[in-house]
């Protein structure tokens, strides 16, 4: 149960961090904010849940059998519940969120796909490392940095650079491109690293 609570809290805080950075400036500030936030959660709750806080990560790790499918289902429920809590809190406080375009486009889908490949490639380098002790010590930097880089590339290629279906739901950018792109990219990224390894 602790791991699902950790995923719930992590996704809620990550979603709120994205909302806060979008409201206060957006752009590269948001990209850095998500990387730093995820890095902090990897350092704090990584030993409890693995700090997925993203359905695309959970499904990517499920595809290489690093998580059981039943556990993955509860992770994803916890992640969307956390994002929903963030959405409720934002609405209760009447925060002025800029409208985000989430209409389907191949540009957005490909951008999210590419960004997620970069992101989960970094995650896989930690999860599949031979020396788990060494990998754990650099995990916050590698995973947070991989998310910032992946989101930067996704933004440059023309998407909202969410790379997280749960967060996309929580910030009002929940469209097909922001579900399919990260999930397929998440699976492709871990398999790409596994194949190279």
C-alpha positions in Angstrom: 0.0 0.0 0.0 2.9 2.4 0.8 4.1 2.3 -2.8 0.7 3.3 -4.2 0.5 6.2 -1.7 4.0 7.3 -2.8 2.9 7.2 -6.4 -0.2 9.2 -5.6 1.7 11.9 -3.7 4.5 12.0 -6.2 2.2 12.5 -9.2 0.1 15.1 -7.3 3.1 17.1 -6.4 4.6 16.8 -9.9 1.4 17.9 -11.5 1.2 20.9 -9.1 4.8 21.8 -9.9 4.0 21.8 -13.6 0.9 24.0 -13.0 2.9 26.4 -10.8 5.7 26.8 -13.3 3.3 27.3 -16.2 1.4 30.0 -14.3 4.6 31.7 -13.3 6.5 31.7 -16.6 6.4 28.5 -18.5 9.1 27.8 -21.1 12.4 26.5 -19.9 11.5 27.1 -16.3 8.8 24.4 -16.6 11.3 22.0 -18.2 13.8 22.5 -15.3 11.0 22.3 -12.7 9.8 18.9 -13.8 13.3 17.5 -14.0 14.2 18.8 -10.5 10.9 17.7 -9.0 11.2 14.2 -10.5 14.9 14.0 -9.3 13.8 14.9 -5.8 11.1 12.2 -5.8 13.5 9.6 -7.2 15.8 10.4 -4.2 13.0 10.3 -1.6 10.4 7.7 -2.7 12.5 5.8 -5.2 13.2 3.1 -2.5 9.5 2.8 -1.8 7.8 2.7 -5.2 10.6 3.3 -7.8 9.2 6.8 -8.3 7.5 6.1 -11.6 4.9 8.8 -11.1 4.0 8.4 -14.8 1.9 5.8 -16.5 4.2 5.7 -19.5 7.1 4.8 -17.2 5.0 2.1 -15.5 4.0 0.6 -18.8 7.5 0.8 -20.2 8.8 -1.1 -17.2 5.9 -3.6 -17.4 6.9 -4.3 -21.0 10.4 -5.5 -19.8 8.9 -7.4 -16.8 10.3 -5.0 -14.1 6.8 -4.7 -12.6 3.9 -7.2 -12.4 0.8 -6.3 -14.4 -1.5 -6.2 -11.3 0.9 -3.9 -9.5 1.1 -1.7 -12.7 -2.7 -1.3 -12.7 -2.7 0.0 -9.1 0.3 2.3 -9.9 -1.6 3.8 -12.8 -4.8 4.3 -10.7 -2.7 6.0 -8.0 -1.0 8.2 -10.6 -4.2 9.4 -12.1 -5.7 9.9 -8.7 -2.8 12.1 -7.7 -3.1 14.1 -10.9 -6.9 14.4 -10.2 -6.2 15.8 -6.7 -3.8 18.4 -8.2 -6.5 19.4 -10.7 -9.1 19.7 -7.9 -6.7 21.8 -5.8 -6.0 24.1 -8.7 -9.7 24.6 -9.5 -10.5 25.2 -5.8 -7.9 28.0 -5.7 -9.2 29.4 -9.0 -5.6 29.5 -10.4 -5.5 31.0 -13.9 -4.1 28.2 -16.0 -3.4 29.2 -19.7 -5.4 27.1 -22.1 -3.3 24.3 -23.6 -3.9 22.9 -27.0 -4.4 19.2 -26.8 -6.1 18.5 -30.1 -4.7 15.5 -31.9 -1.9 16.2 -34.3 0.8 13.9 -35.7 3.4 16.5 -34.8 2.4 16.4 -31.1 2.3 12.6 -31.1 5.7 12.2 -32.6 7.1 14.9 -30.3 5.8 13.2 -27.2 7.0 9.8 -28.6 10.6 11.1 -29.1 10.6 12.9 -25.8 9.5 9.7 -24.0 12.1 7.6 -25.7 14.8 9.9 -24.3 13.3 10.0 -20.9 12.8 6.2 -20.5 16.1 5.4 -22.1 17.6 7.2 -19.1 15.4 5.4 -16.7 16.3 2.0 -18.2 20.0 2.8 -17.8 19.3 2.9 -14.0 16.8 0.0 -13.8 18.9 -2.4 -15.9 22.3 -1.4 -14.4 24.7 -4.2 -13.4 25.8 -2.3 -10.3 22.6 -1.3 -8.6 24.3 0.5 -5.7 26.2 2.8 -8.1 23.0 3.3 -10.2 21.0 4.3 -7.2 23.4 7.0 -6.3 23.2 8.7 -9.7 19.5 7.9 -10.3 18.0 11.3 -9.3 20.4 13.2 -11.6 20.1 10.7 -14.6 16.3 10.4 -14.4 15.6 14.0 -13.7 18.0 15.1 -16.4 16.5 12.6 -18.8 13.0 14.0 -18.2 14.3 17.6 -18.7 16.1 16.6 -21.9 13.1 14.6 -23.3 10.7 17.4 -22.5 13.0 19.9 -24.1 13.1 17.9 -27.3 9.4 17.3 -27.3 8.8 21.0 -26.9 11.2 21.8 -29.7 9.4 19.3 -31.9 6.0 20.9 -31.3 4.2 19.4 -28.4 3.2 20.7 -24.9 6.2 18.6 -23.7 4.2 16.7 -21.0 5.4 13.2 -21.6 3.1 11.9 -18.8 -0.5 11.0 -19.4 -1.5 11.5 -15.8 0.1 15.0 -15.6 -1.5 15.7 -19.0 -4.9 14.9 -17.4 -4.1 17.1 -14.4 -3.1 20.2 -16.4 -5.8 20.0 -19.1 -3.7 18.6 -21.9 -5.3 15.2 -22.1 -5.6 14.2 -25.7 -4.8 11.2 -27.8 -1.3 12.5 -28.7 -0.5 13.0 -25.0 -1.6 9.5 -24.1 -0.4 7.4 -27.1 2.9 9.3 -27.7 4.3 8.9 -24.2 3.2 5.3 -23.8 4.6 4.1 -27.1 7.8 6.2 -26.5 8.1 4.9 -22.9 8.0 1.3 -24.1 10.4 2.0 -27.0 12.9 3.8 -24.8 13.3 1.0 -22.3 13.5 -1.6 -25.1 16.1 0.5 -27.0 18.3 0.6 -23.9 17.7 -3.1 -23.2 18.7 -4.0 -26.8 21.8 -1.9 -26.7 22.8 -3.3 -23.3 
